[in-house]
Amino acid sequence: MILASQEIKEWTEKGIWGEKTLIDYFKEQAAKHPDKVCLVDPPNKKDLVGLEQERLTYD
């Protein structure tokens, strides 16, 4: 959520503060690198829940 303030308005006009959100940046990187690993289970997952560790990509 972007809150209205004079500072944000000034920063936006100067090009310092953009219109993109964190989700926008996430989606861009996921589209650019769909085969990159984005989530990794903890190494002790098997000890914790009895399941093997997994690695997930953006795709």
Backbone as ProteinMPNN parsed JSONL, in Angstrom:
{"seq_chain_A": "MILASQEIKEWTEKGIWGEKTLIDYFKEQAAKHPDKVCLVDPPNKKDLVGLEQERLTYD", "coords_chain_A": {"N_chain_A": [[0.852, -1.173, 0.0], [0.597, 2.148, -0.878], [1.11, 5.068, 0.751], [-0.234, 8.34, 0.803], [1.814, 11.113, 0.737], [3.7, 14.114, 1.035], [6.464, 13.784, 0.75], [6.669, 11.288, -0.6], [5.396, 11.962, -2.976], [7.18, 13.897, -3.969], [9.508, 12.303, -4.25], [8.6, 10.476, -6.147], [8.126, 12.139, -8.355], [10.754, 12.882, -8.891], [11.734, 10.532, -9.786], [12.8, 8.709, -8.054], [11.181, 7.16, -6.407], [9.222, 4.587, -7.464], [6.418, 3.179, -9.323], [6.088, 0.5, -9.125], [5.36, -2.51, -7.315], [6.438, -4.741, -4.673], [5.533, -7.271, -5.378], [5.305, -6.936, -8.145], [8.043, -6.779, -8.893], [8.847, -9.329, -8.058], [7.329, -10.995, -9.776], [8.441, -10.252, -12.259], [11.098, -11.193, -12.026], [10.607, -13.917, -11.699], [9.523, -14.51, -14.194], [11.724, -13.978, -15.832], [13.602, -15.844, -14.96], [12.63, -18.674, -14.816], [13.546, -21.252, -14.208], [15.186, -21.082, -12.022], [15.996, -21.749, -8.594], [13.63, -21.139, -6.088], [12.541, -21.676, -3.601], [13.596, -23.506, -0.774], [13.492, -26.337, 1.211], [14.136, -26.769, 4.752], [17.279, -28.229, 5.798], [16.903, -30.205, 7.695], [14.384, -31.286, 7.316], [13.419, -33.912, 6.997], [13.883, -35.024, 9.526], [12.172, -33.429, 10.993], [9.504, -33.65, 9.888], [9.385, -36.054, 8.561], [9.558, -36.168, 5.796], [11.226, -35.915, 2.596], [13.675, -33.421, 1.736], [12.853, -30.656, -0.346], [13.253, -28.733, -3.375], [12.062, -25.912, -4.959], [11.202, -24.421, -8.082], [10.505, -21.367, -9.947], [8.878, -22.039, -12.01]], "CA_chain_A": [[0.0, 0.0, 0.0], [1.355, 3.391, -0.942], [0.434, 6.129, 1.482], [-0.04, 9.671, 0.224], [2.569, 12.073, 1.529], [4.445, 15.054, 0.206], [7.769, 13.2, 0.436], [6.502, 10.266, -1.64], [5.085, 12.687, -4.213], [8.437, 14.491, -4.446], [10.402, 11.229, -4.684], [8.047, 9.918, -7.377], [8.373, 13.107, -9.423], [12.185, 12.856, -9.187], [12.077, 9.225, -10.319], [13.409, 7.885, -7.008], [10.134, 6.253, -5.95], [8.492, 4.137, -8.645], [5.038, 2.711, -9.187], [6.082, -0.953, -8.991], [5.275, -3.087, -5.974], [7.311, -5.884, -4.448], [4.984, -8.358, -6.183], [5.691, -6.674, -9.535], [9.44, -7.181, -9.044], [8.888, -10.783, -7.925], [6.807, -11.582, -11.018], [9.421, -10.011, -13.317], [12.223, -12.105, -11.853], [10.112, -15.273, -11.948], [9.383, -14.656, -15.645], [13.063, -13.974, -16.428], [14.396, -16.99, -14.502], [11.675, -19.678, -14.316], [14.202, -22.481, -13.757], [15.983, -20.822, -10.824], [15.412, -22.212, -7.334], [13.044, -20.034, -5.333], [12.274, -22.129, -2.238], [14.304, -24.715, -0.364], [13.127, -26.804, 2.545], [15.279, -26.833, 5.659], [18.02, -29.483, 5.655], [16.424, -31.195, 8.662], [12.956, -31.525, 7.084], [13.094, -35.32, 7.247], [13.828, -35.193, 10.983], [11.024, -32.684, 11.531], [8.185, -34.11, 9.445], [9.468, -37.353, 7.917], [9.546, -36.038, 4.341], [12.499, -35.492, 2.003], [13.847, -32.008, 1.42], [12.49, -30.297, -1.723], [13.643, -27.439, -3.931], [11.046, -25.501, -5.923], [11.547, -23.339, -8.992], [9.398, -20.472, -10.243], [8.036, -22.631, -13.052]], "C_chain_A": [[0.894, 1.231, 0.0], [0.524, 4.472, -0.258], [0.751, 7.474, 0.844], [0.747, 10.542, 1.198], [3.336, 12.973, 0.571], [5.8, 14.475, -0.191], [7.666, 12.164, -0.679], [6.222, 10.933, -2.976], [6.363, 13.271, -4.811], [9.372, 13.417, -4.986], [9.92, 10.614, -5.986], [8.322, 10.847, -8.549], [9.842, 13.129, -9.837], [12.634, 11.521, -9.775], [12.728, 8.295, -9.315], [12.435, 6.814, -6.542], [9.308, 5.879, -7.169], [7.073, 3.693, -8.311], [4.96, 1.203, -8.966], [6.008, -1.367, -7.526], [6.277, -4.226, -5.853], [6.844, -7.076, -5.285], [5.336, -8.182, -7.658], [7.128, -7.128, -9.794], [9.588, -8.699, -8.972], [8.444, -11.454, -9.224], [7.78, -11.402, -12.181], [10.567, -11.008, -13.227], [11.809, -13.547, -12.11], [9.979, -15.518, -13.446], [10.751, -14.73, -16.334], [13.831, -15.261, -16.135], [13.501, -18.112, -13.975], [12.326, -20.949, -13.774], [15.072, -22.291, -12.509], [15.245, -21.315, -9.579], [14.871, -21.012, -6.57], [12.732, -20.408, -3.886], [13.023, -23.426, -1.966], [13.851, -25.076, 1.036], [14.349, -26.797, 3.449], [15.974, -28.189, 5.543], [17.523, -30.581, 6.592], [14.928, -31.502, 8.493], [12.569, -32.97, 7.405], [12.989, -35.598, 8.747], [12.579, -34.542, 11.579], [9.682, -33.308, 11.175], [8.214, -35.443, 8.699], [9.444, -37.321, 6.396], [10.903, -35.553, 3.846], [12.495, -33.99, 1.719], [13.506, -31.782, -0.053], [13.053, -28.927, -2.076], [12.629, -27.105, -5.008], [11.576, -24.379, -6.797], [10.324, -22.462, -9.213], [8.411, -21.084, -11.22], [7.055, -23.63, -12.49]], "O_chain_A": [[1.833, 1.331, 0.79], [-0.612, 4.747, -0.645], [1.875, 7.711, 0.401], [0.365, 10.679, 2.36], [3.581, 12.606, -0.578], [6.242, 14.648, -1.327], [8.482, 12.16, -1.601], [6.756, 10.512, -4.002], [6.602, 13.155, -6.013], [9.965, 13.586, -6.052], [10.732, 10.264, -6.842], [8.709, 10.39, -9.624], [10.151, 13.368, -11.005], [13.776, 11.386, -10.214], [13.167, 7.204, -9.679], [12.836, 5.674, -6.308], [8.754, 6.752, -7.837], [6.604, 3.818, -7.179], [3.892, 0.678, -8.654], [6.511, -0.685, -6.633], [6.894, -4.622, -6.842], [7.665, -7.807, -5.839], [5.632, -9.158, -8.348], [7.4, -7.786, -10.798], [10.358, -9.289, -9.73], [9.104, -12.371, -9.713], [7.93, -12.306, -13.004], [10.963, -11.599, -14.232], [12.58, -14.319, -12.679], [10.287, -16.611, -13.923], [10.915, -15.463, -17.309], [14.619, -15.717, -16.963], [13.601, -18.471, -12.801], [11.721, -21.652, -12.965], [15.635, -23.26, -12.001], [14.016, -21.295, -9.528], [15.553, -19.998, -6.42], [12.667, -19.527, -3.029], [13.079, -24.32, -2.809], [13.828, -24.233, 1.933], [15.48, -26.816, 2.962], [15.33, -29.189, 5.225], [17.707, -31.764, 6.308], [14.28, -31.937, 9.446], [11.525, -33.222, 8.007], [12.099, -36.329, 9.183], [12.006, -35.043, 12.546], [8.822, -33.479, 12.039], [7.171, -35.916, 8.249], [9.318, -38.373, 5.769], [11.638, -34.876, 4.566], [11.448, -33.383, 1.493], [13.828, -32.61, -0.906], [13.295, -28.085, -1.21], [12.362, -27.929, -5.883], [12.301, -23.5, -6.331], [9.236, -22.772, -8.728], [7.243, -20.696, -11.258], [6.274, -24.216, -13.239]]}, "name": "protein", "num_of_chains": 1, "seq": "MILASQEIKEWTEKGIWGEKTLIDYFKEQAAKHPDKVCLVDPPNKKDLVGLEQERLTYD"}
